[in-house]
């Protein structure tokens, strides 16, 4: 039974030990909490999958089972409306939630974004080399690690962040575009890709204030307006950038292969799905999209 398994990687939580098992342990590494019920068939089908995965991670991930029928205080606290519900904790916070039965493939895909892998040790060594001034060696080590473990999103992320730090934006964009679809779908990868792509499109490192002054001379210059939009995004002045994109659409909605529409969608990605600016400007996107 789930509440009587003898495993160093699997434990049952109650009101007395939840903090120690889940919250405290999550400060050391990821903790997967399985909210379940003995009377729910999907929970019983889910458990063998969880058991297999947890033991394959061999201590890099803990599984904590919470019986929602007896530990209802946590059912309420974490908003559990159905079982099974899986919540991944890190640093005392929920960082992922999955509802219903999950296949082994889908579970591993989610967990691999957070569980330390062997390739992370190679990444740490590469970062150390970089900090010691051995940039070429560091990039070589990271490239080798990516080839050996193409499913670890932290490897290309780290490499692209270093390229971005060195202002090698075009190279960073090229690397991000070459990643497998599964890695490209990672939220951190998406955010970095959109920002680096904007930086790669910038012609000059002028401030938005300087570009605004130039626009006063020729407000009809759409390329200048495009550069202003890019700089506003880089400075994270997203609302001003969106207003400029609306102005660009009104002047020429098809300019530069519908740049305004695509740039607006990219800004929406940077903002995140629930940001108020998205609902505020989405109607403009629909108005000028055919």
C-alpha positions in Angstrom: 0.0 0.0 0.0 1.0 3.6 -0.6 1.2 4.3 3.1 3.4 1.4 4.1 6.2 1.4 1.5 9.7 1.0 2.8 11.8 3.2 0.6 14.3 6.0 1.4 12.9 8.0 -1.5 9.1 7.6 -0.7 7.3 8.8 2.4 3.8 9.4 3.6 3.1 12.9 5.0 0.7 14.0 7.7 0.2 17.1 9.8 3.1 16.3 12.0 5.8 15.7 9.4 4.6 17.6 6.3 6.8 20.6 6.9 9.9 18.5 7.4 9.2 16.1 4.5 8.0 18.6 1.9 8.9 22.2 2.7 12.3 21.6 4.4 13.4 18.9 2.0 12.5 21.1 -0.9 15.2 23.5 0.1 17.7 20.8 -0.6 16.2 19.5 -3.8 12.9 18.9 -5.7 10.1 17.1 -3.8 7.1 15.6 -5.7 3.9 15.5 -3.6 1.3 13.0 -4.7 -2.2 13.9 -3.5 -4.2 10.7 -3.7 -7.1 8.6 -2.4 -7.4 4.8 -1.9 -10.8 4.9 -3.5 -9.7 6.6 -6.8 -8.7 4.1 -9.6 -6.5 6.6 -11.4 -4.4 7.1 -8.3 -3.8 3.3 -8.0 -2.8 3.2 -11.7 -0.6 6.3 -11.3 1.4 4.9 -8.4 3.4 2.2 -10.2 4.6 4.9 -12.7 5.6 7.2 -9.8 7.4 4.3 -8.0 9.4 3.5 -11.2 10.4 7.1 -11.9 11.4 7.9 -8.3 13.7 5.0 -8.0 15.3 5.7 -11.4 16.2 9.2 -10.1 17.9 7.4 -7.2 17.7 10.1 -4.5 17.7 13.2 -6.7 13.9 13.5 -6.1 11.7 12.6 -3.2 8.1 11.4 -3.5 5.7 12.3 -0.7 2.2 10.8 -0.6 -0.6 12.7 1.0 -3.9 10.9 1.5 -6.6 13.5 0.8 -9.2 11.6 2.9 -7.2 11.9 6.1 -5.0 14.9 5.6 -7.7 17.2 4.3 -6.0 20.3 5.8 -3.5 20.1 2.9 -6.2 19.4 0.4 -7.7 22.7 1.3 -4.4 24.6 1.6 -3.2 23.6 -1.8 -6.6 23.7 -3.6 -6.9 20.0 -4.4 -10.1 19.5 -6.3 -9.5 16.1 -7.8 -7.0 13.2 -7.5 -4.5 12.3 -8.4 -2.9 15.8 -8.3 0.9 16.1 -8.4 2.7 19.2 -7.1 6.4 19.7 -7.4 8.0 21.7 -4.6 11.3 23.6 -4.6 12.5 26.0 -2.0 9.2 25.6 -0.1 7.1 26.8 -3.1 5.0 24.9 -5.7 6.7 25.2 -9.0 4.7 22.7 -11.1 1.2 21.2 -10.9 -0.2 18.2 -12.8 -3.8 17.1 -12.6 -5.1 13.6 -13.3 -3.3 10.5 -14.4 0.1 11.2 -16.1 2.1 9.0 -18.4 5.7 8.2 -17.7 6.8 10.2 -20.7 4.9 13.4 -19.5 6.1 13.0 -16.0 9.7 12.6 -16.9 9.4 15.5 -19.3 8.3 17.8 -16.5 10.6 16.5 -13.8 13.7 16.6 -16.0 13.4 20.4 -16.1 14.0 20.5 -12.3 15.9 17.4 -11.2 19.7 17.5 -11.2 21.3 15.4 -14.0 24.8 14.2 -14.6 25.2 16.8 -17.3 24.6 19.5 -14.7 27.9 18.6 -13.1 29.5 19.2 -16.5 27.8 22.5 -16.7 29.1 23.5 -13.3 32.6 22.7 -14.3 32.2 24.7 -17.5 30.9 27.7 -15.6 33.9 27.4 -13.3 36.2 27.4 -16.4 34.4 30.5 -17.7 34.9 32.3 -14.3 38.6 31.5 -14.5 38.9 33.3 -17.9 38.9 30.1 -20.0 36.0 31.0 -22.2 36.9 28.9 -25.1 37.2 25.8 -22.9 33.9 26.6 -21.2 32.0 26.8 -24.4 33.6 23.6 -25.6 32.6 21.8 -22.4 29.0 23.1 -22.7 28.7 22.1 -26.3 29.9 18.6 -25.5 27.4 18.4 -22.6 24.5 19.5 -24.9 25.5 16.7 -27.4 25.6 14.1 -24.6 22.4 15.3 -23.0 20.2 17.2 -25.5 17.1 16.9 -23.2 18.6 19.1 -20.4 17.2 22.6 -21.0 19.6 24.1 -18.5 22.6 23.5 -20.8 21.6 25.7 -23.8 20.1 28.2 -21.4 23.4 28.7 -19.6 25.3 28.8 -22.9 23.0 31.4 -24.4 23.1 33.5 -21.3 26.9 33.7 -21.6 26.6 34.6 -25.3 24.1 37.2 -24.4 26.4 38.6 -21.7 29.1 38.9 -24.4 26.5 40.6 -26.7 26.8 37.7 -29.2 23.1 37.9 -29.8 23.0 36.4 -33.3 24.9 33.3 -32.2 22.6 32.9 -29.2 19.5 33.1 -31.5 21.0 30.5 -33.9 21.6 28.1 -31.0 18.2 28.6 -29.6 16.6 28.0 -33.0 18.5 24.7 -33.3 17.1 23.2 -30.1 14.6 20.3 -30.2 11.0 21.3 -30.0 10.6 19.9 -26.5 13.4 22.2 -25.2 12.1 25.1 -27.2 8.8 24.8 -25.4 10.5 25.3 -22.0 9.2 28.6 -20.6 12.6 29.8 -19.6 14.0 29.0 -23.1 11.0 30.8 -24.7 11.6 34.0 -22.7 15.3 34.1 -23.3 14.8 33.4 -27.1 12.3 36.3 -27.5 14.5 38.8 -25.6 17.7 37.8 -27.3 16.0 38.0 -30.7 15.0 41.6 -30.0 18.6 42.3 -29.0 19.8 40.7 -32.2 17.5 43.0 -34.2 18.9 46.2 -32.7 21.0 48.3 -35.1 22.6 50.7 -32.6 22.8 50.8 -28.8 20.8 54.1 -28.5 18.6 54.7 -25.6 14.8 55.0 -26.0 15.1 58.7 -25.1 17.6 59.2 -27.9 15.4 57.4 -30.4 12.3 59.4 -29.3 14.2 62.6 -30.1 15.1 61.3 -33.6 11.4 60.4 -34.1 10.5 64.0 -33.5 12.4 64.9 -36.7 10.8 62.2 -38.8 7.8 60.4 -37.2 7.0 58.6 -40.4 10.3 56.7 -40.4 9.1 53.1 -39.7 12.5 51.6 -39.4 13.4 54.2 -36.8 10.1 53.4 -35.0 11.0 49.7 -35.2 14.3 50.4 -33.5 12.5 52.4 -30.8 10.2 49.5 -30.2 13.1 47.1 -29.9 14.9 49.4 -27.4 11.7 49.8 -25.3 11.4 46.1 -25.1 15.0 45.7 -24.1 14.4 48.3 -21.4 11.3 46.4 -20.4 9.0 49.4 -21.1 6.4 47.0 -22.6 3.4 49.2 -22.5 5.2 52.0 -24.4 6.5 49.4 -26.9 3.0 48.1 -27.5 1.6 51.6 -28.0 4.3 52.2 -30.7 3.4 48.9 -32.3 -0.2 50.0 -32.6 1.0 53.3 -34.2 3.1 51.3 -36.6 0.0 49.1 -37.6 -2.0 52.3 -38.2 0.7 53.7 -40.5 1.4 50.4 -42.4 0.2 47.2 -40.9 2.2 45.1 -43.4 5.5 46.9 -42.9 8.5 44.6 -42.8 6.5 41.4 -43.4 3.9 42.3 -40.7 6.6 43.1 -38.1 4.2 44.9 -35.7 1.9 41.9 -35.4 4.7 39.3 -34.8 6.5 41.7 -32.4 3.3 42.1 -30.4 2.9 38.4 -30.0 6.5 38.1 -28.9 5.9 40.8 -26.2 2.9 38.8 -25.1 5.2 35.8 -24.6 7.6 38.0 -22.5 4.7 39.3 -20.4 3.2 35.9 -19.6 -0.3 34.7 -20.3 -2.2 36.5 -17.5 -0.7 40.0 -17.8 -3.2 42.8 -18.0 -1.4 44.4 -21.0 -2.2 41.3 -23.1 -6.0 41.7 -22.7 -5.6 45.5 -23.2 -3.8 45.2 -26.6 -5.1 41.9 -28.0 -7.9 43.6 -29.8 -5.4 45.7 -31.7 -3.7 42.6 -32.9 -7.0 41.1 -34.1 -7.9 44.4 -35.8 -4.8 44.5 -38.0 -4.4 40.7 -38.6 -6.0 39.3 -41.8 
